[in-house]
Amino acid sequence: MSQPLPGTALDQLFRIARTYNAFTGEVSDETLHQLYELLKFGPTEANTTPARIVFVKSAEAKAKLGPALSEGNFKKTMEAPVVAIVGYDMRFFDKLPVLFPHTDAKPWFEHRDEANLAWVAMRSSALQTAYLILAARSLGLDCGPMTGFDNAKVDEAFFAGTPIRSNILVNLGHGDPASIFPRSPRLGFDEACRIA
């Protein structure tokens, strides 16, 4: 039976963890492999796992990404050691014979209209982005997720000719504490939840 994590782990994943606006250090390819090996186990709808990730590290790749960024996100993203472009595969159902082998799940999705498929794929890839953030934090990295970018430009630069569409960017590295603002308030349990 699983045991609760110690408080120090909960701090690292949630309570003390922050969204950073500046980063230092390097992130090795090995760490990115470790990150994926953790995040891939998070649940998605019918194990569709639609997220497709480009880890942008090189100057050439950052030059391709730059024109898609909003003004407020440009500097911090260009200076981050790694930027994860989390996209979603609109043909995610092609992988279901492998990913969901105990039943023929591909027909559940393959004839749906594009808007419905996009909803399914975006929803599960957003879940996978959250797993990426938690996996990164568990490996000692800090994160800066954002949606302030031109999706069409990112898709043209990184996913042209594929059924993949961009969803969220996540800057990765070692966060500079001077770059964060005081923590914003959160809703209390009674404001956000009810027990029925």
C-alpha positions in Angstrom: 0.0 0.0 0.0 1.3 3.5 -0.9 2.4 5.8 1.9 2.0 9.6 2.0 5.1 11.4 0.7 7.1 13.3 3.3 6.6 17.0 3.7 9.8 17.9 2.0 8.6 16.1 -1.2 5.3 17.8 -1.1 7.1 21.1 -0.7 9.3 20.4 -3.7 6.3 19.4 -5.9 3.7 21.8 -4.7 4.0 24.1 -1.6 7.3 25.8 -2.2 7.6 25.1 -6.0 7.0 28.2 -8.1 6.7 29.3 -11.7 10.0 31.0 -12.6 10.7 33.8 -15.0 14.5 33.3 -15.3 16.7 30.2 -15.2 20.3 29.2 -14.9 22.3 26.1 -15.3 22.1 23.3 -17.9 19.7 20.5 -18.5 21.3 17.3 -19.9 19.8 15.1 -22.5 19.9 12.3 -19.9 17.7 14.4 -17.6 15.2 15.0 -20.3 15.1 11.2 -20.9 14.5 10.7 -17.2 11.8 13.3 -17.2 9.9 11.6 -20.0 10.3 8.2 -18.4 8.4 9.6 -15.4 5.7 11.6 -17.1 4.7 8.9 -19.5 3.1 6.9 -16.7 0.5 9.6 -15.9 -3.0 8.6 -16.9 -4.8 9.9 -20.0 -8.1 9.1 -21.5 -8.1 5.5 -22.7 -4.2 5.7 -22.4 -4.3 7.8 -25.6 -1.1 9.7 -24.5 -1.4 12.3 -27.3 1.4 14.6 -26.1 4.3 15.0 -28.5 7.2 17.0 -27.0 10.0 18.9 -28.7 12.8 19.8 -26.2 14.2 23.0 -27.6 17.9 23.4 -26.6 20.0 24.6 -29.5 20.4 28.1 -30.7 19.0 27.2 -34.1 15.8 25.7 -32.6 15.4 28.8 -30.3 15.8 31.0 -33.3 12.8 29.1 -34.9 10.8 29.5 -31.7 11.5 33.1 -31.0 9.2 34.7 -33.6 6.2 32.8 -32.1 6.7 34.2 -28.6 4.8 37.1 -27.1 6.9 40.1 -26.1 6.6 39.3 -22.4 7.7 35.7 -22.8 10.6 36.3 -25.3 13.6 37.0 -23.1 12.9 34.4 -20.4 12.3 31.7 -23.0 15.3 32.5 -25.1 17.5 32.3 -22.0 16.0 29.1 -20.5 18.3 26.1 -20.8 15.4 24.1 -22.4 11.9 24.9 -23.6 9.5 22.0 -23.9 7.0 22.4 -26.6 4.1 20.2 -25.6 1.9 19.4 -28.6 -0.9 16.9 -29.2 -1.2 14.4 -32.0 -4.5 14.6 -33.8 -3.9 11.0 -35.0 -3.3 9.7 -31.5 -5.7 6.9 -32.1 -3.3 5.2 -34.5 -1.2 4.2 -31.5 -4.1 2.7 -29.6 -3.6 -0.9 -30.8 -0.3 -0.8 -28.9 -1.3 1.6 -26.1 -4.7 0.0 -25.3 -4.2 -3.6 -26.4 -7.0 -5.3 -24.4 -9.7 -4.0 -26.6 -10.1 -2.4 -30.1 -10.3 1.3 -29.0 -9.2 2.9 -32.3 -12.8 3.0 -33.6 -13.8 4.9 -30.5 -12.0 7.9 -32.0 -11.0 7.6 -35.6 -14.4 8.7 -37.1 -14.9 11.7 -34.8 -14.9 15.2 -36.2 -11.8 17.3 -35.9 -13.2 19.5 -33.2 -14.0 16.6 -31.0 -10.6 14.9 -31.6 -8.8 18.2 -30.8 -10.7 18.4 -27.5 -9.8 14.9 -26.5 -6.1 15.3 -27.6 -5.7 18.8 -26.0 -7.3 17.7 -22.7 -5.0 14.7 -22.3 -1.9 16.5 -23.5 -2.7 19.2 -20.9 -2.7 16.5 -18.3 0.6 15.3 -19.6 2.0 18.8 -19.3 1.1 18.8 -15.6 2.9 15.4 -15.3 5.9 17.0 -17.1 6.0 19.8 -14.5 5.8 17.4 -11.6 8.4 15.1 -13.1 10.7 18.0 -13.7 10.3 19.2 -10.1 10.9 15.7 -8.8 14.2 15.7 -10.7 15.3 19.0 -9.2 14.3 21.3 -12.1 12.2 24.4 -12.0 9.5 25.2 -14.6 7.9 28.2 -16.3 4.8 27.0 -18.2 3.1 29.5 -20.5 0.6 29.8 -23.3 1.7 33.3 -24.5 2.8 32.3 -28.0 1.4 32.1 -31.5 0.4 28.4 -32.0 0.3 28.6 -35.8 3.9 29.9 -35.9 5.1 27.1 -33.6 3.2 24.5 -35.6 4.7 25.8 -38.8 8.2 25.9 -37.3 8.2 22.5 -35.5 5.3 20.4 -36.7 4.8 21.3 -40.4 3.5 18.3 -42.4 2.4 16.4 -39.3 -0.9 16.0 -37.5 0.7 17.5 -34.3 -0.5 20.9 -32.9 1.2 22.9 -30.2 -0.5 23.3 -26.8 1.8 24.6 -24.0 5.4 25.7 -23.6 7.3 24.9 -20.5 10.7 26.6 -19.7 13.0 24.2 -17.8 16.2 24.8 -15.8 17.2 26.0 -12.4 15.0 28.9 -11.4 16.4 32.2 -10.3 14.6 33.2 -7.1 14.9 36.9 -7.9 12.6 36.3 -10.9 9.5 35.3 -9.0 6.8 37.5 -7.6 5.2 36.9 -4.2 2.9 33.9 -4.4 -0.5 34.8 -5.6 -3.5 33.7 -3.5 -5.3 30.4 -4.1 -8.9 29.6 -3.5 -9.7 27.9 -0.2 -11.4 24.5 -0.1 -14.9 25.9 0.5 -14.6 28.2 -2.5 -13.4 25.6 -5.0 -14.7 22.3 -3.7 -17.7 20.6 -2.2 -18.2 17.1 -0.9 -21.4 15.6 -2.2 
